[in-house]
């Protein structure tokens, strides 16, 4: 059974979440390659997931070009 949070996500958002779950620590470019979702859409989804405290950004700061994402524990 899926949690309430998972039911509220679009298919693209679910793909990004699954990609982050399976890779533990992953960057934006890798997510784009693995999901075949456009750059702008992936970045919008990542921003939403960080704001919802589903994932967290790992890197020097929010604007760092080489930041990675992981699931919140």
C-alpha positions as CSV (number, residue, x, y, z in Angstrom):
1,X,0.0,0.0,0.0
2,X,1.3,3.4,-0.9
3,X,1.5,6.2,1.6
4,X,-0.7,9.3,1.2
5,X,2.3,11.4,0.0
6,X,3.1,9.0,-2.8
7,X,-0.5,9.3,-4.1
8,X,-0.1,13.0,-4.5
9,X,2.9,12.9,-6.8
10,X,2.8,13.0,-10.6
11,X,4.3,10.2,-12.7
12,X,7.4,12.4,-13.3
13,X,7.8,13.1,-9.6
14,X,7.5,9.4,-8.8
15,X,10.2,8.6,-11.4
16,X,12.6,11.2,-9.8
17,X,11.9,9.8,-6.3
18,X,12.5,6.2,-7.5
19,X,15.7,7.3,-9.2
20,X,17.0,8.9,-6.0
21,X,16.0,5.9,-3.9
22,X,17.9,3.5,-6.0
23,X,21.0,5.6,-6.4
24,X,21.2,6.8,-2.8
25,X,23.3,9.9,-3.8
26,X,22.7,11.3,-7.3
27,X,23.2,14.6,-9.2
28,X,20.8,16.4,-11.5
29,X,22.4,15.3,-14.7
30,X,22.3,11.6,-13.7
31,X,18.6,12.0,-12.8
32,X,17.9,13.6,-16.2
33,X,19.7,10.8,-18.1
34,X,18.0,8.0,-16.1
35,X,14.5,9.3,-16.2
36,X,14.4,11.0,-19.7
37,X,12.7,14.0,-18.2
38,X,13.6,17.5,-19.4
39,X,16.2,19.5,-17.4
40,X,13.8,22.2,-16.4
41,X,11.2,19.7,-15.2
42,X,13.7,17.7,-13.2
43,X,15.0,20.9,-11.5
44,X,11.4,22.0,-10.7
45,X,10.6,18.6,-9.2
46,X,13.8,18.6,-7.1
47,X,13.0,22.0,-5.7
48,X,9.5,20.9,-4.8
49,X,10.8,17.6,-3.2
50,X,13.4,19.6,-1.1
51,X,10.7,22.1,0.0
52,X,8.4,19.1,1.0
53,X,11.3,17.6,3.0
54,X,11.2,14.4,0.9
55,X,14.8,14.7,-0.3
56,X,17.7,16.8,0.8
57,X,20.5,18.5,-1.0
58,X,24.1,17.5,-0.2
59,X,26.7,20.0,-1.3
60,X,28.5,23.2,-0.4
61,X,25.3,25.3,-0.9
62,X,22.0,25.5,-2.6
63,X,23.5,27.1,-5.8
64,X,26.5,24.7,-6.1
65,X,26.6,23.2,-9.6
66,X,27.8,19.8,-8.4
67,X,25.3,19.2,-5.6
68,X,23.8,15.8,-5.1
69,X,20.4,14.7,-3.7
70,X,19.4,11.9,-1.3
71,X,16.3,10.8,0.5
72,X,15.6,12.3,3.9
73,X,16.1,9.6,6.5
